[in-house]
Amino acid sequence: MRATVTRTRIAPGTAAVRGTGGGSARGAPIYEGRRRYSMNLGAHMAECDANYARICSIAPTLVEGATDSVAFDLQLGDSLTRVTVDAVERSRYTTLIDITRTLAGLDGLPGALTTATIRARLYHDAQSAEVVAMHNERKFREGYDYPNPEMRSRDEKAQVNRFLGEFLALCLRHGMAADPIEVGR
C-alpha cells in the first residue's frame, strides 16, 4: 500500500508534512526544518547567579537567616508599591522565598492590590536563585514544544528567570526603606 503525502506551507522556510503513512501516532503534522529548542545552560546559570547576588543585596538579613521577612517601597512615577520578601521554607542549603508586589490603595479602590508573586529557591552552596513558581504557575521545564496545551513559550523557564532579574534590578535602582531609619544619637 502506498502512503499519500501532501505538503502544507506554515511559515517561510518550513513545511508541514501530513499523510496517511507518516507523522505521529495522533496524526499530528511533522515539522521539517524546525529544530527543537535547546536552553543555553551557561547563560541560564549566569542569570540565576546574578539573581542570587541581587537578592543578597536587597535582603541580606533574610539570606543569612536573621529575619524571615524584608519589606521596602518602590517609587515609580506617582505610584508607590510595597515589595515584601518572605522566607517560606528553610533548609541547610536552600531557602524558598516569596517576592510579593502590592500596590497601595488606588483611586476609588479601598485597600491594597497584590499584583505579582514570584516564588524562588535560593541555593546557598551554589549561590544561585531560580524561579520555581510565578502567578500560580509552577514547574517550568527547560524547553517546550510550541504550540503546547499550556501555551507556554519555548523558553519559558529562561524568560521567568530573566524577569526576576529585571525586577530585582528595578528594586535595587528605585527601592526605598519602608520604615524610617534612625541614625545614631
C-alpha positions as CSV (number, residue, x, y, z in Angstrom):
1,M,0.0,0.0,0.0
2,R,1.3,3.4,-0.9
3,A,1.1,6.4,1.5
4,T,-0.3,9.7,0.3
5,V,1.6,12.8,1.3
6,T,0.7,16.4,1.0
7,R,2.8,19.4,1.9
8,T,1.2,22.5,3.6
9,R,3.1,25.7,3.9
10,I,3.1,27.0,7.5
11,A,5.8,29.6,7.6
12,P,8.5,30.9,5.2
13,G,11.2,28.2,5.0
14,T,9.3,25.5,6.8
15,A,6.7,22.9,5.7
16,A,4.3,20.5,7.4
17,V,4.0,17.0,6.1
18,R,0.7,15.3,6.5
19,G,-0.2,11.9,5.2
20,T,-1.6,8.5,5.9
21,G,1.8,6.8,6.1
22,G,3.8,9.2,8.3
23,G,3.6,11.6,11.2
24,S,3.0,11.0,14.8
25,A,0.6,8.3,16.2
26,R,-2.1,11.0,16.7
27,G,-1.8,12.2,13.1
28,A,-0.1,15.5,14.1
29,P,2.0,17.1,11.4
30,I,5.7,16.5,11.3
31,Y,7.6,19.8,11.1
32,E,10.6,19.9,8.8
33,G,13.4,22.4,9.2
34,R,12.5,23.4,12.7
35,R,15.0,22.5,15.4
36,R,13.9,21.7,19.0
37,Y,14.6,24.5,21.5
38,S,17.8,23.9,23.5
39,M,18.5,26.0,26.6
40,N,21.8,27.9,26.8
41,L,22.7,26.4,30.2
42,G,25.7,28.8,30.7
43,A,23.6,31.9,30.2
44,H,20.8,30.5,32.4
45,M,23.1,29.7,35.3
46,A,24.7,33.2,34.9
47,E,21.3,34.8,35.2
48,C,20.4,32.6,38.3
49,D,23.8,33.5,39.9
50,A,23.2,37.2,39.3
51,N,19.7,36.9,40.8
52,Y,21.2,35.4,43.9
53,A,23.6,38.3,44.2
54,R,20.7,40.8,43.7
55,I,18.6,39.1,46.4
56,C,21.7,39.2,48.8
57,S,21.9,43.0,48.1
58,I,18.2,43.6,48.7
59,A,17.7,41.3,51.7
60,P,21.0,40.3,53.3
61,T,19.4,39.6,56.7
62,L,16.9,37.2,55.1
63,V,19.6,35.3,53.2
64,E,21.7,35.0,56.3
65,G,18.7,33.7,58.3
66,A,18.5,36.6,60.8
67,T,15.0,37.6,59.7
68,D,12.1,35.9,57.8
69,S,10.7,38.9,56.1
70,V,12.0,42.1,54.5
71,A,9.8,44.9,53.1
72,F,10.6,48.1,51.2
73,D,8.8,50.6,49.0
74,L,9.3,51.0,45.3
75,Q,8.6,54.5,43.9
76,L,7.9,54.5,40.1
77,G,6.5,57.8,38.9
78,D,3.5,58.7,41.1
79,S,2.8,55.2,42.2
80,L,4.1,53.6,45.4
81,T,4.5,49.9,45.6
82,R,5.3,47.7,48.6
83,V,7.6,44.8,47.9
84,T,8.0,42.1,50.5
85,V,10.4,39.2,50.5
86,D,9.4,36.4,52.8
87,A,11.2,33.2,53.7
88,V,8.7,30.4,53.2
89,E,10.9,27.4,53.9
90,R,14.5,27.0,55.1
91,S,16.8,24.0,55.0
92,R,20.6,23.7,55.4
93,Y,21.5,24.6,51.8
94,T,18.3,26.2,50.4
95,T,15.7,28.8,51.2
96,L,12.4,29.1,49.5
97,I,11.2,32.8,49.2
98,D,8.2,34.6,48.0
99,I,8.6,38.1,46.5
100,T,5.3,39.9,46.5
101,R,4.5,43.3,44.9
102,T,1.5,45.1,46.4
103,L,0.1,48.3,45.1
104,A,-1.0,50.9,47.7
105,G,-4.7,51.8,47.6
106,L,-5.6,53.1,44.1
107,D,-8.0,55.9,43.4
108,G,-11.5,54.7,44.1
109,L,-10.4,51.3,45.4
110,P,-10.1,50.7,49.1
111,G,-7.1,48.7,50.5
112,A,-4.2,47.2,48.6
113,L,-3.9,45.1,45.5
114,T,-1.4,42.3,45.2
115,T,-0.3,42.2,41.6
116,A,2.6,39.8,41.4
117,T,4.1,36.9,43.4
118,I,7.3,35.2,42.5
119,R,8.5,32.1,44.3
120,A,12.2,31.5,44.1
121,R,14.6,28.9,45.6
122,L,17.9,30.1,46.8
123,Y,20.7,27.6,46.6
124,H,23.2,28.9,49.2
125,D,26.0,26.4,48.4
126,A,25.9,27.2,44.7
127,Q,25.0,30.9,45.3
128,S,22.2,30.7,42.8
129,A,18.5,31.6,42.7
130,E,15.9,30.1,40.4
131,V,12.2,30.9,39.9
132,V,10.1,27.8,40.8
133,A,6.6,29.4,40.6
134,M,5.1,32.6,39.2
135,H,1.5,33.7,39.3
136,N,0.4,30.2,40.5
137,E,2.2,28.6,37.5
138,R,4.9,26.2,38.6
139,K,7.4,23.6,37.5
140,F,8.9,25.3,34.5
141,R,10.7,22.9,32.1
142,E,13.9,24.0,30.3
143,G,12.0,23.9,27.0
144,Y,8.6,23.4,25.5
145,D,7.3,22.3,22.1
146,Y,5.2,25.0,20.6
147,P,2.3,25.1,20.5
148,N,1.5,23.2,23.7
149,P,-1.6,22.8,25.9
150,E,-0.4,25.4,28.5
151,M,0.6,27.9,25.7
152,R,4.0,28.4,27.3
153,S,6.8,29.9,25.3
154,R,9.5,27.6,24.1
155,D,12.0,29.3,26.6
156,E,9.5,29.9,29.4
157,K,12.0,29.0,32.2
158,A,14.7,31.4,30.9
159,Q,12.1,34.2,30.5
160,V,10.8,33.9,34.1
161,N,14.3,34.0,35.5
162,R,15.2,37.0,33.3
163,F,12.0,38.7,34.5
164,L,13.1,38.1,38.1
165,G,16.5,39.6,37.3
166,E,14.9,42.7,35.7
167,F,12.5,43.2,38.6
168,L,15.3,42.8,41.2
169,A,17.5,45.3,39.3
170,L,14.5,47.7,39.3
171,C,14.2,47.2,43.1
172,L,17.9,48.0,43.6
173,R,17.6,51.1,41.5
174,H,14.4,52.6,42.8
175,G,13.7,50.9,46.2
176,M,13.4,52.9,49.4
177,A,13.3,51.8,53.1
178,A,9.7,51.1,54.1
179,D,10.3,52.3,57.7
180,P,12.2,55.4,58.9
181,I,15.8,54.7,59.7
182,E,17.2,56.0,62.9
183,V,20.7,57.5,62.8
184,G,22.9,57.2,65.9
185,R,22.3,59.9,68.6
